[in-house]
Amino acid sequence: MSDCLHCDINEVVREHIERTKTVDLAGLAADMAESLAELILLAPEDQQGAMLAEAIRHLGHAFLEKTGVIEAEAATAH
């Protein structure tokens, strides 16, 4: 494990893809979304809505960065 959680998660996903004969990317994304929902549910109930909104906002922002629509911020450019 490294000091970068999202890098570690991506490595686990890559390894899963490499082991899988036929990759169902939609199913894999759904599994990851379910894990994110479970993480959000660990927060106090009164914070869960805000956490969900922030996760969705960050997903959109990261997608725009990774596709080059917007410039990557220094902290996320690795």
N, C-alpha and C positions, 0 to 999 in steps of 0.2 A: 504494500500500500504506500502511496505517495502522500505528499502534503496537499494534493489537489483532489478533492472529492469528486468533482465532475470528470476529471481525467480518469480516475479509478473506475467510475461508473461506466464511462465510455469504453474502457478496456474490457470490463466484464461483458458489455454488450457485444463488442467486436469478437471476443472469444466465443460467445454464444452463437453468433452468426457463422463463424468459421466451423463450428461443430455441427451445424444444422444443414441437412441436405437441401431442403427447400425452405427458404426464409420467407416468412409471412411478416413483412415490415409493418403492415397495419396492425396485426395482432401483437407484435412486439411493442409498438407505440402504445397500444391499449394497455398492455401489461405495465409499462412504465408509468402511464397515467394513473393506473390503479395504485401503484406504489406511492406516487405523489399524493394521491387522495388520502392514503393511509397515514402518510407523514403529516399532512395538514390536520388530520383528525387527532393527532397527538397534542396539538395546541389547545389552550383553553377555548371553550366553546365560543366565547365572545370575540375571539380573535380569528376564528376559522374563516369567516367571510373575507376579511381583509387579506389573510394569507392566500386564499384562493385567487383573489383579484390580483395580488402581487405576482403570484406564480404565472398567471395567464399573461400579465403585462410583460414579465420577463421572457416568457416563451416567445411572444411576438417580437420583442426587441432582439433577442438572440437570433431568431430566424432572419430578421432583416439584416443583422450584422453578418451572419454566416453566408447569406446570399449576395452580399455586397451592395445591397440597396442603401444602407447607411454605413458610415465609417465605424470600425470597431473601436471601442474605448480601450485605452491602454491596459486597464485591469483585466479585461476579458480577451485580449488578443493573444491567446496561446493555444 
